[in-house]
Amino acid sequence: MTASTDAPAPAPARGQIVPDFFIVGHHKSGTTALYQMLRRHPQIFMPVVKEPRYLAADLRALVPSAPGQPETLEEYLALFAGAREGQRVGEASPSYLRSREAARAIAELQPNARIIALFREPASFVRSLHLHLLEEGVEREPDLATAVRNERLERAGQVVLRYSDHVRYSEQLARYREVFAPEQLLVLVYEDFRADNRATLRRVLRFLEVDDEFEPAAVEANPSYSVRAPRLNDALRSLGGSGRVARASRATVGRMVPRRVRHGALGLIRRRVVYGPPPEPDEQVMAELRQRYRPEVEAFGEYLGRDLLTLWGYRRG
């Protein structure tokens, strides 16, 4: 299969290393855990920057850039310069699944790329995403039902459905199937990964054609929290921003407090003051979400040839 030719393909310079596999899948769906496990494999190289997001050009105006994220092709490819000869080279950017342009851009950059796509049961995903957006200071409505009901917003001249735009699984996977052959795609279900890290990891390693006997420690990455102190959370997050005010704030704090001590103190404040354990899910709200997303689950299950209605509990009640 070939990619669309609507736009010119990126042109790496001679000798530059181009990634040959990509982990795509929404936040809170196992991408970070898989990234951390694969990074420990001696036959795999993945950069320190976990979410480059460079190939999701259509989302750049919607998602603020973080420190270290590349802005140019040269900066992007520089992330992989440390790979050794013979290593598989990859990256993990959850936004590549939601992006309408990333699949084509990946295919243009690396036609032989292997894609690992992760999907999670929609109701639990939306609940975790809501908690994540509260933690990031993006969402201000603490009530999940209200946040989903009022999810429509306009940003950068586009209408965005903050939650439902993520839960278009069939459409998102179809974009990759249009530009990659079936053997280049590995579709994983988050709940399988949670239930058996080792078995899922072996599938991934075999897909990448590296030693599948490698056994890294299991990883619990990006657990969900509730935000108990939104204003303090905003203040702490501002220290990690990329703007002029954030840089000035870090410089001022840095002159007064050593970096190691500062990071330890901020982490302690976050754990003990800002964050708390996530609240128990409201079963009525979860049932409403399952009803809302049931058509997508049914369609996606048919698309994959798998009974997701049963696996994800949509036949109960």
C-alpha positions as CSV (number, residue, x, y, z in Angstrom):
1,M,0.0,0.0,0.0
2,T,1.1,3.6,-0.6
3,A,0.5,6.8,1.3
4,S,-1.4,9.7,0.0
5,T,0.5,12.2,-2.2
6,D,-1.4,15.3,-1.2
7,A,1.7,16.8,0.5
8,P,5.4,16.2,-0.2
9,A,7.0,13.5,1.9
10,P,9.6,14.5,4.6
11,A,13.1,14.3,3.3
12,P,15.7,13.0,5.8
13,A,19.3,13.9,5.1
14,R,21.6,11.1,4.0
15,G,22.7,9.0,7.0
16,Q,20.0,10.2,9.4
17,I,18.2,7.5,11.4
18,V,14.5,7.3,10.7
19,P,12.3,5.4,13.2
20,D,10.9,2.1,12.0
21,F,8.1,1.5,14.5
22,F,5.5,3.7,16.1
23,I,3.4,3.2,19.2
24,V,0.0,4.9,18.7
25,G,-2.9,4.9,21.1
26,H,-4.7,7.3,23.3
27,H,-3.4,8.5,26.7
28,K,-4.2,6.3,29.6
29,S,-4.3,3.2,27.3
30,G,-0.9,1.6,28.1
31,T,1.3,3.5,25.7
32,T,3.6,4.8,28.5
33,A,4.0,1.4,30.1
34,L,4.8,-0.2,26.8
35,Y,7.3,2.5,25.9
36,Q,9.1,2.1,29.2
37,M,9.3,-1.7,28.9
38,L,10.5,-1.5,25.3
39,R,13.2,1.1,26.1
40,R,14.9,-1.5,28.3
41,H,15.3,-4.0,25.5
42,P,18.9,-4.0,24.3
43,Q,17.8,-4.5,20.7
44,I,15.5,-1.5,20.8
45,F,16.2,2.3,20.9
46,M,13.5,4.8,21.9
47,P,14.3,8.4,22.7
48,V,14.1,10.0,26.1
49,V,11.3,12.2,24.8
50,K,8.3,9.9,25.1
51,E,5.8,11.9,23.0
52,P,7.5,13.7,20.1
53,R,4.1,14.3,18.4
54,Y,6.0,15.7,15.4
55,L,4.0,13.8,12.8
56,A,0.6,15.0,14.1
57,A,0.9,18.4,12.4
58,D,-2.9,18.9,12.5
59,L,-2.9,18.8,16.3
60,R,-0.1,21.2,17.0
61,A,-2.4,24.2,17.3
62,L,-4.6,22.2,19.7
63,V,-2.0,20.7,22.0
64,P,0.6,23.0,23.6
65,S,4.1,21.9,23.0
66,A,6.2,20.6,25.9
67,P,9.9,21.2,26.6
68,G,12.0,19.0,24.4
69,Q,9.4,18.4,21.7
70,P,10.8,18.8,18.2
71,E,9.6,21.6,15.9
72,T,11.4,20.7,12.7
73,L,12.3,17.5,10.9
74,E,15.9,17.9,11.8
75,E,15.1,18.2,15.5
76,Y,12.8,15.2,15.3
77,L,15.3,12.9,13.6
78,A,18.0,14.1,16.1
79,L,16.0,12.2,18.8
80,F,17.1,8.9,17.2
81,A,20.8,9.8,16.6
82,G,21.9,7.7,19.6
83,A,20.6,4.4,18.1
84,R,23.2,1.7,17.5
85,E,23.5,-0.2,14.3
86,G,21.1,-3.1,14.2
87,Q,18.7,-1.7,16.8
88,R,15.0,-1.3,16.1
89,V,14.2,2.4,16.4
90,G,10.8,3.6,17.5
91,E,8.8,6.3,19.3
92,A,5.5,6.5,21.1
93,S,3.0,9.4,20.5
94,P,-0.6,8.8,21.6
95,S,-1.8,11.7,19.5
96,Y,-0.9,9.9,16.3
97,L,-4.1,7.8,16.7
98,R,-6.4,10.8,17.0
99,S,-4.6,12.8,14.3
100,R,-6.1,12.8,10.8
101,E,-2.6,13.3,9.3
102,A,-0.2,11.2,11.3
103,A,-0.8,7.9,9.5
104,R,-0.1,9.4,6.1
105,A,2.9,11.3,7.5
106,I,4.4,8.2,9.0
107,A,3.9,6.3,5.8
108,E,5.7,9.0,3.8
109,L,8.6,9.2,6.2
110,Q,8.9,5.4,6.7
111,P,6.8,3.2,4.3
112,N,8.0,0.1,6.0
113,A,7.0,1.2,9.5
114,R,5.4,-1.1,11.9
115,I,2.5,0.3,13.9
116,I,1.5,-0.8,17.3
117,A,-2.0,0.6,18.1
118,L,-3.6,0.3,21.6
119,F,-7.3,0.7,22.3
120,R,-9.2,0.8,25.7
121,E,-12.8,0.3,26.7
122,P,-14.3,3.8,26.0
123,A,-16.1,4.5,29.3
124,S,-13.1,3.8,31.5
125,F,-10.9,5.5,29.0
126,V,-13.0,8.7,29.0
127,R,-13.0,8.7,32.9
128,S,-9.2,8.3,33.0
129,L,-8.8,11.0,30.3
130,H,-11.0,13.4,32.3
131,L,-8.8,12.8,35.4
132,H,-5.7,13.3,33.2
133,L,-6.9,16.6,31.7
134,L,-7.8,17.9,35.2
135,E,-4.2,17.0,36.3
136,E,-2.8,18.8,33.2
137,G,-4.9,21.9,33.9
138,V,-6.7,21.5,30.6
139,E,-10.1,20.5,32.0
140,R,-11.7,22.7,34.7
141,E,-15.0,20.8,35.3
142,P,-14.4,18.2,38.0
143,D,-17.7,16.4,37.4
144,L,-17.3,13.8,34.6
145,A,-20.9,13.8,33.4
146,T,-20.9,17.6,33.1
147,A,-17.5,17.7,31.4
148,V,-18.6,15.1,28.7
149,R,-21.9,16.9,28.2
150,N,-20.1,20.2,27.7
151,E,-17.1,18.8,25.7
152,R,-17.7,20.9,22.6
153,L,-15.3,23.8,22.3
154,E,-13.6,25.9,19.6
155,R,-9.8,26.0,19.5
156,A,-7.5,27.3,16.8
157,G,-10.6,27.8,14.5
158,Q,-11.6,24.2,14.9
159,V,-14.6,22.6,16.7
160,V,-13.2,20.0,19.1
161,L,-15.2,17.3,21.0
162,R,-12.7,16.9,23.8
163,Y,-13.7,13.3,24.7
164,S,-15.8,11.9,21.8
165,D,-13.2,12.8,19.2
166,H,-11.0,10.2,20.8
167,V,-13.6,7.4,20.7
168,R,-13.7,7.0,16.9
169,Y,-11.8,3.7,17.0
170,S,-12.9,2.3,13.6
171,E,-12.2,5.5,11.8
172,Q,-8.8,5.9,13.5
173,L,-7.6,2.4,12.7
174,A,-8.9,2.7,9.2
175,R,-6.5,5.6,8.5
176,Y,-3.6,3.2,9.2
177,R,-5.1,0.4,7.3
178,E,-5.4,2.6,4.3
179,V,-1.6,3.3,4.1
180,F,0.0,0.2,5.7
181,A,-0.3,-3.5,4.8
182,P,-2.0,-5.8,7.4
183,E,1.3,-7.3,8.4
184,Q,2.6,-3.9,9.4
185,L,-0.1,-3.4,12.0
186,L,-0.4,-4.8,15.5
187,V,-3.7,-3.9,17.3
188,L,-3.6,-4.4,21.1
189,V,-6.4,-4.1,23.6
190,Y,-5.4,-2.3,26.8
191,E,-7.4,-4.8,29.0
192,D,-5.4,-7.7,27.6
193,F,-2.2,-5.8,28.4
194,R,-3.3,-5.1,31.9
195,A,-4.3,-8.7,32.5
196,D,-1.0,-10.2,31.2
197,N,1.9,-7.8,30.6
198,R,4.2,-10.6,29.7
199,A,2.1,-12.2,27.0
200,T,1.3,-8.9,25.4
201,L,5.0,-7.8,25.5
202,R,6.0,-11.1,23.8
203,R,3.5,-10.4,21.0
204,V,5.1,-7.0,20.5
205,L,8.6,-8.3,20.6
206,R,7.8,-10.9,18.0
207,F,6.1,-8.3,15.9
208,L,9.3,-6.2,16.0
209,E,11.4,-9.3,15.3
210,V,13.6,-8.9,18.4
211,D,14.4,-11.4,21.2
212,D,11.1,-12.2,22.8
213,E,12.7,-13.9,25.8
214,F,13.7,-10.5,27.3
215,E,11.8,-9.9,30.5
216,P,11.8,-6.3,31.9
217,A,10.1,-5.6,35.2
218,A,6.4,-4.9,34.9
219,V,5.6,-1.2,34.8
220,E,2.7,0.8,36.4
221,A,2.9,4.0,34.4
222,N,0.8,7.1,34.5
223,P,-1.7,6.1,37.3
224,S,-4.8,8.2,37.5
225,Y,-5.1,10.8,40.3
226,S,-7.7,13.3,41.4
227,V,-6.6,16.9,41.8
228,R,-7.3,18.1,45.3
229,A,-5.7,21.6,44.9
230,P,-6.3,22.9,41.4
231,R,-4.7,26.4,42.0
232,L,-1.5,24.8,43.5
233,N,-1.5,22.3,40.6
234,D,-1.6,25.2,38.1
235,A,1.3,27.0,39.9
236,L,3.5,23.9,40.0
237,R,2.7,23.0,36.3
238,S,3.6,26.6,35.3
239,L,7.2,25.9,36.4
240,G,7.4,23.1,33.8
241,G,6.1,25.2,30.9
242,S,8.0,26.4,27.8
243,G,7.0,30.0,27.8
244,R,9.0,33.1,28.9
245,V,7.3,33.3,32.2
246,A,7.9,29.7,33.0
247,R,11.6,29.9,32.1
248,A,12.0,33.0,34.2
249,S,10.3,31.3,37.1
250,R,12.5,28.2,36.9
251,A,15.6,30.4,36.7
252,T,14.6,32.3,39.9
253,V,13.8,29.1,41.8
254,G,16.9,27.5,40.5
255,R,19.1,30.2,41.9
256,M,17.6,29.6,45.4
257,V,17.1,25.8,45.4
258,P,19.4,23.1,43.9
259,R,17.8,21.2,41.1
260,R,17.8,17.8,42.8
261,V,16.2,19.2,46.0
262,R,13.7,21.2,44.0
263,H,12.5,18.2,42.0
264,G,12.2,16.1,45.1
265,A,10.3,18.8,47.0
266,L,7.9,19.4,44.1
267,G,7.2,15.7,43.8
268,L,6.5,15.4,47.5
269,I,4.1,18.4,47.3
270,R,2.3,16.8,44.4
271,R,1.9,13.4,46.0
272,R,0.8,14.7,49.5
273,V,-1.0,17.9,48.8
274,V,-2.0,18.3,45.2
275,Y,-3.0,14.8,44.2
276,G,-5.1,12.2,45.8
277,P,-6.4,8.7,44.9
278,P,-9.0,8.8,42.1
279,P,-12.6,8.8,43.3
280,E,-14.7,5.7,42.8
281,P,-16.5,5.8,39.5
282,D,-20.1,6.9,39.5
283,E,-21.8,3.7,38.1
284,Q,-24.7,5.6,36.7
285,V,-22.4,7.9,34.8
286,M,-20.4,5.0,33.6
287,A,-23.5,3.2,32.4
288,E,-24.6,6.3,30.5
289,L,-21.1,6.4,28.9
290,R,-21.3,2.8,27.9
291,Q,-24.7,3.4,26.3
292,R,-23.3,6.4,24.5
293,Y,-20.3,4.5,23.1
294,R,-22.0,1.1,22.5
295,P,-22.4,1.6,18.7
296,E,-18.7,2.4,18.4
297,V,-17.7,-0.7,20.4
298,E,-20.0,-2.9,18.4
299,A,-18.7,-1.5,15.1
300,F,-15.0,-1.7,16.2
301,G,-15.5,-5.2,17.4
302,E,-16.8,-6.2,14.0
303,Y,-14.0,-4.3,12.3
304,L,-11.4,-6.3,14.4
305,G,-13.4,-9.6,14.2
306,R,-13.6,-9.7,18.0
307,D,-16.5,-9.7,20.5
308,L,-15.6,-6.5,22.3
309,L,-19.2,-6.1,23.7
310,T,-18.5,-9.1,25.9
311,L,-14.9,-8.4,26.7
312,W,-15.7,-4.8,27.7
313,G,-18.9,-5.7,29.6
314,Y,-21.4,-4.0,27.3
315,R,-23.7,-7.0,27.4
316,R,-24.4,-6.7,31.1
317,G,-27.3,-4.8,32.4
